[in-house]
């Protein structure tokens, strides 16, 4: 499953970058996040409760931020495992500042397996889009 979205922040790239690199801000804004613990440079362990359609489960995840170019871009990798299945994916996150505003572009792809994958591609796409909208909406609000 491929995905692509843009989010506009009324802030300079340096401030948006700071929020994207702040574990406390991330933990507050990731939907269903129960914990987010640093696990080395650019790496985190997380516990998240998430659902797609009628299937909800707690997932243990590893999150990695690689190829960091401060205030410009990074590569995000997530691998999650739970009782209802697994999910993994990668995304390129790019920040572009113009006129005091910053656009965050997220291009990626992911896959899921187990019971969670049986709900169907359309539901999975919708759930992923919803989680991303909630995350970036929260991050935008936290910067006001």
Residue pairs with C-beta under 8 A, 6 or more apart in sequence:
1 109
1 110
1 111
1 112
1 121
1 124
1 125
1 128
2 108
2 109
3 91
3 106
3 107
3 108
3 109
3 110
3 125
3 128
3 129
3 132
4 105
4 106
4 107
4 108
5 105
5 106
5 129
5 132
5 133
5 136
6 103
6 104
6 105
6 106
7 103
7 104
7 106
7 136
7 140
8 101
8 102
8 103
8 104
9 15
9 16
9 101
9 102
9 103
9 104
9 139
9 140
9 143
10 100
10 101
10 140
10 143
10 144
11 100
11 101
11 102
11 143
12 97
12 100
12 102
13 71
13 72
13 95
13 96
13 97
13 102
14 71
15 102
15 143
16 95
16 102
16 104
16 143
17 70
17 71
17 95
19 25
19 139
19 142
19 143
20 26
20 74
20 93
20 104
20 139
21 65
23 36
23 38
23 44
25 139
25 142
26 33
26 36
26 44
27 33
27 35
27 36
28 138
28 142
29 134
29 135
29 136
29 138
29 139
29 142
30 36
30 46
30 48
30 135
31 48
31 50
31 131
31 134
31 135
32 48
32 49
32 50
33 46
33 47
33 48
34 47
34 48
34 49
34 58
35 45
35 46
35 47
36 44
36 45
36 46
36 63
37 44
37 45
37 46
38 44
39 45
39 62
42 64
42 65
42 66
42 68
43 62
43 63
43 64
43 65
44 62
44 63
44 64
45 60
45 61
45 62
45 63
46 60
46 61
46 62
46 63
47 58
47 59
47 60
47 61
48 58
48 59
48 61
48 80
49 56
49 57
49 58
49 59
50 56
50 57
50 59
50 127
50 131
51 57
51 127
52 116
52 119
52 123
52 124
52 127
53 119
53 120
53 123
53 127
54 119
55 84
55 115
55 116
55 119
56 84
57 82
57 83
57 84
57 85
57 116
58 82
58 83
59 80
59 81
59 82
59 87
60 80
60 81
60 82
61 78
61 79
61 80
61 81
62 78
62 79
62 80
63 76
63 77
63 78
64 76
64 77
64 78
65 74
65 75
65 76
66 74
66 75
66 77
67 73
67 74
67 75
68 74
71 95
71 97
72 94
72 95
73 92
73 93
73 94
73 95
74 92
74 93
75 90
75 91
75 92
75 93
76 90
76 91
76 92
76 93
76 108
77 88
77 89
77 90
78 87
78 88
78 89
78 90
78 110
79 86
79 87
79 88
80 86
80 87
80 88
82 116
84 114
84 115
84 116
85 112
85 113
85 114
85 115
85 116
85 117
86 112
86 113
86 114
86 116
87 110
87 111
87 112
87 113
87 116
88 110
88 111
88 112
89 108
89 109
89 110
89 111
90 108
90 109
90 110
91 106
91 107
91 108
91 109
92 106
92 107
92 108
93 104
93 105
93 106
94 104
94 105
94 107
95 102
95 103
95 104
95 105
96 102
96 103
96 105
104 136
106 132
110 128
111 117
112 124
116 124
117 124
